[in-house]
């Protein structure tokens, strides 16, 4: 029996990382797409493609990619975002395939990504878990965490699939607000996935 691939998604700031840690606490291997995407910036071939795409404006004087400069460009222009995704996503898919091969004995592995549905990653999954938190709570958390202003956060949130659509398409849903028994929800889904 091959390892099942389970996506976990939700809008930025909804607490996906906390939910992933709860699954890890149950021994579930978890792949975080953002981390794999960030690792692209250490690859000289990727940096060369990035320079071809956006020019020297997204590089520091010492030749490192300036991720904030990249973010400012791509979250203000959808065509630029699509071009960046075309560079990053194949690398992330390959990294996830390697991750799955390393954990072939696990009943299932998690693939955590805020943009799971937006870019077709869901088509590689056997099931999807949607994590939900209200927009107000998400903004509050993100402003505290990132020190970003509401306007820039809303621009990034609007670039993602709406929460209602994520929940409609998910096979399982975790309501991640304070006071809700997150661990109980995680344990229930874990049991369902191991059946």
N, C-alpha and C positions, 0 to 999 in steps of 0.2 A: 504494500500500500504506500503510495507516495504522500509526502507531506502536504497537507492542505495549506493554501495561501489565503490568509485572512487580512483584508484591508481594514484599517482604522482611520477614520477621517472626521473632520469637523472644521469649522472656521477657525482662523487664527485667534488665539486667546481663550479657546473653549476648555482647555485643560487636557488635551490629548496626551501630553507628556506624562501627566499624573496618572492617567488611565493606563498608559503603556507600562509605567512602573508597577502598577498593581498587577498587571498580567505577568510581568517579569518576576514578581514576587511568588507567583504560582509556577515558576519554571518555564514560562513560555518565551522562546527566542523572539526578539523584536528588532526589526530593521527600521531605522528612522531615515526616511528619504531626504530630509533637509540636511542631515549630517553627510550623507553620501554626496549630495549636491555640493556641499561646502568643500568636500575633499577634491572636487574637480579643480578648484583654484590652486592646488598644489601640482597640477599636471602641466608641464610646459606646452604640450600640444594644445591643451584647452586654452591656456593663456594666449597662445598665438592666434587661435580662432577668435577669442574674445577681442583682441586688439584689432583684428581684421573687421570685426563687427562694429565696434564702438569707437575705435581709435585710441589715441593716447590719453584722452580725457578721463578714462576710467582706470588709469594707472598712477601710482605714486611715483615720486622722483626716483625711488630705488627699484622700480620695476615690478612692484607688487600690485595685484589687482585691488582697486578701491571698491569694495562691495557696496558701500553706501552710495557711491557715485553710480554704480550699475543699477542699484535699486531705484534711485531717483529717476533714471532714464526709463526703466522698464515699467514702473508703476504709473508713469505719466503717458506712456505710449504703448498700446496693445501690440502693434506690429513688432516693436523692439522686444517686448515680453515673449512673443511667440518665437522670435529668432533666438533668444537666449535659451528658451525651453528646448528648442531643436538641438542645441548643443549639449544641454545638461541631461535631458531625459534618457537618451540611449545609454549614457554612462550609468545612470541610476538603475535602469533595468538590468544591465549587465551585472552590476554590483549585487543586486537583489538575487539574481540567479545564482551567483557564487555563494551568497549567504544561505540560500535554501539548500544548496548542495552540502554545505557544512553542517546543516541541521536536519539532514534527511531522516534521522531517527525520531524526530519530534512529531507528535500528532498533528501539530499545526504551527505555523510561524506567522507573526504579525508584520504587516507592511504599513507603517504610519506615514501619512501624507495629508496635508491640508488640501491638496489639489488632486486627490485620487480620481474623482469623477471628471474633473476639468480636462484631463489629458489622457483619458483612456486606460489608466492604470487598473481601474476596476475590472476591466475585461480579462485581466490576468489572475483575478482573485476568485476563490471558491465561495466567499461570502464577505460582507462588509459590515463593520460596526460603525455607527454614526455617534459622535459625541456632541451633546447639545448643552449650550449655556446661552442665556439671553444676551442680546447685543449690548445692553447697558452694562452688564457684569463683565462681558468680554472687554469692552472699551476701558472700563475702570482698571481691570487687571493689566491690560497692555500699557496703559499710560504709566502705571506704577512700575511695571517690569522694564519697559523700554525707554521711558522718559520721553516718549513721542507725543506730539500733539494730536488732538482728535481728528483734525482735517486730514493729516497724512495717514493716520490709521484707517479712516473711513475710505480713503482712496485705495488702500491695499485690500480692505475687506470687500469693497465693491468689485475688485478684480477676481474674487473667488465666487464659487457657486453659492447661492443663497442657502441659509441653514434649512429652510423648509424643504428645499429640493434634496438636500443631502439626507434628511430624515425620511423623506418619501421613498428614496431609493435604497436605503440601508436595510439589511436583513435583521440587524439588532440595533438597539438604541440605548445609550447610557445618558441619563440625565445627570449632569455634573455640577449642579448647584449645591451650595453649602447646606448641610443638614440632610441631604439625600444620601442614602446608604450606598455610596459608590462601590465599596468592596463587595457588598452583597450582589450588586448587579454584575460585577466582573466575574465573581465566582459562578453565578448562574450561567452566564454566557460561556465561560470556560467549560462547564459541565456539558452544555449543549454541543459545543464544538468537538468534544472528546467522545461523543456517543458514536 
